[in-house]
Amino acid sequence: MSTRSNYETGSDRSIGIDAERLAGRSFDYQHDLSLVEDVDLLAATPGGDINWLEDVTLLVEDGVPAVFDRYSNSFLKIYFPIPAGREDEIARKVLVKHLQSGNSYGIALKERHAKFPQPELGPWVAGSRTVGEDWAPPGPPEGWESPGH
């Protein structure tokens, strides 16, 4: 299995949307198991409801193990060997690390598009700053004039 991503090799061939393509780079925790081993899934679970993690499983995208980031509708590929029997656990840890790091494209869009006050990094990070307190719908582009129908 290759350890280089489509983004890093310049390949445009992909079935789905990759988180690293949205971000313009890959992340260290996609390549190194030791960087996610200390993720405490119970502590990171919003409201103590572990059920949301049951839907997070290890998938395969473009022949590479991956986890789906529903906040950006993209796949986060995993390039390190995953120990047998820990597939879903590791997928969950990689996803939580991605969310806690603020690297999910969906989280990056919150600053501009959040329509109500919410933690920027979501419920996965205690004390995260609040965004969406001053949202207003966008107006027409500057210089635009109504066609006068």
C-alpha positions in Angstrom: 0.0 0.0 0.0 1.3 3.4 -0.9 1.9 5.9 1.9 1.6 8.9 -0.4 -1.8 10.5 -1.0 -3.4 11.5 -4.3 -2.8 15.1 -3.2 0.9 14.5 -2.6 1.4 12.7 -5.9 -0.5 15.2 -7.9 -3.1 12.6 -9.1 -6.5 14.0 -9.8 -8.0 10.5 -10.0 -10.4 10.0 -7.1 -13.9 8.7 -6.6 -14.8 10.9 -3.6 -13.7 14.1 -2.0 -10.6 13.8 0.2 -10.2 15.9 3.3 -6.5 16.5 2.3 -7.5 17.9 -1.1 -9.9 20.3 0.6 -7.2 21.4 3.0 -4.4 21.5 0.4 -2.3 19.1 2.4 -2.3 15.9 4.4 -2.0 15.7 8.2 0.6 14.0 10.3 -2.0 11.9 12.1 -3.0 10.3 8.8 0.5 8.8 8.6 1.5 8.0 12.2 -0.5 5.8 14.5 1.3 7.1 17.6 -0.3 10.5 17.0 -3.8 9.2 17.6 -3.2 6.5 20.3 -3.7 9.0 23.1 -7.1 10.2 21.8 -9.7 9.5 24.6 -12.9 8.7 22.7 -15.1 8.8 25.8 -13.7 12.2 26.9 -14.1 13.6 23.4 -17.7 12.4 23.0 -20.2 15.3 22.9 -22.6 15.3 25.9 -21.3 11.9 27.0 -23.3 10.2 24.2 -21.0 7.6 22.8 -23.7 6.5 20.3 -22.6 9.0 17.6 -19.3 7.0 17.3 -21.1 3.8 16.5 -21.7 5.2 13.0 -18.0 5.9 12.5 -16.3 2.8 10.9 -13.2 2.2 8.9 -14.0 2.4 5.2 -11.9 2.2 2.0 -11.6 5.1 -0.4 -9.5 4.8 -3.6 -8.2 1.5 -2.2 -6.9 3.2 1.0 -8.3 2.8 4.5 -10.3 5.9 5.3 -12.9 7.4 7.7 -15.7 9.6 6.6 -15.9 13.2 7.9 -19.5 14.1 7.7 -18.8 17.7 8.7 -17.0 18.3 5.4 -18.6 15.4 3.4 -15.1 14.1 2.7 -12.9 11.0 3.3 -9.9 11.2 5.6 -7.5 8.6 4.4 -5.3 6.6 6.8 -1.8 5.7 5.5 -0.3 3.8 8.4 -0.9 0.1 9.1 -3.9 -0.5 11.3 -3.7 -3.2 13.9 -6.1 -6.1 13.3 -9.2 -5.9 15.5 -8.8 -2.2 16.1 -10.1 -0.9 12.7 -13.1 1.0 13.8 -11.4 2.3 17.0 -8.5 3.7 15.0 -10.9 5.2 12.4 -12.7 6.9 15.2 -9.5 8.2 16.8 -8.3 9.6 13.5 -11.6 11.4 13.0 -11.7 12.8 16.5 -8.1 14.0 16.2 -9.1 15.7 12.8 -12.1 17.4 14.4 -10.2 18.5 17.6 -7.4 19.9 15.5 -9.8 22.1 13.6 -8.6 20.6 10.3 -12.1 19.5 9.0 -13.1 21.7 6.2 -16.6 21.9 7.6 -15.2 23.4 10.8 -13.1 25.9 8.8 -16.3 27.1 7.1 -18.0 27.8 10.4 -16.4 31.2 10.9 -18.1 32.6 7.8 -21.3 30.5 7.6 -22.5 29.5 11.1 -26.0 30.9 11.5 -26.3 30.5 15.2 -23.7 30.7 18.1 -21.8 27.4 18.4 -18.3 26.2 19.4 -15.9 26.7 16.5 -14.3 23.3 17.1 -17.6 21.7 18.1 -18.3 19.8 21.3 -15.0 17.8 21.0 -12.9 20.6 22.5 -13.8 22.2 25.8 -13.5 26.0 25.8 -13.5 26.4 22.0 -14.3 29.9 20.9 -17.8 30.7 19.8 -18.7 31.5 16.1 -21.9 32.5 14.5 -22.9 35.2 16.9 -23.2 37.9 14.2 -24.2 36.0 11.1 -26.2 37.9 8.5 -27.3 36.7 5.1 -25.1 37.8 2.3 -26.3 40.6 0.1 -25.9 41.1 -3.6 -22.3 41.6 -4.9 -21.1 45.2 -4.9 -22.1 46.9 -8.1 -25.0 44.6 -8.8 -28.2 46.2 -10.0 -31.7 44.7 -10.1 -32.8 43.9 -13.7 -36.0 45.9 -13.0 -38.5 43.3 -14.0 
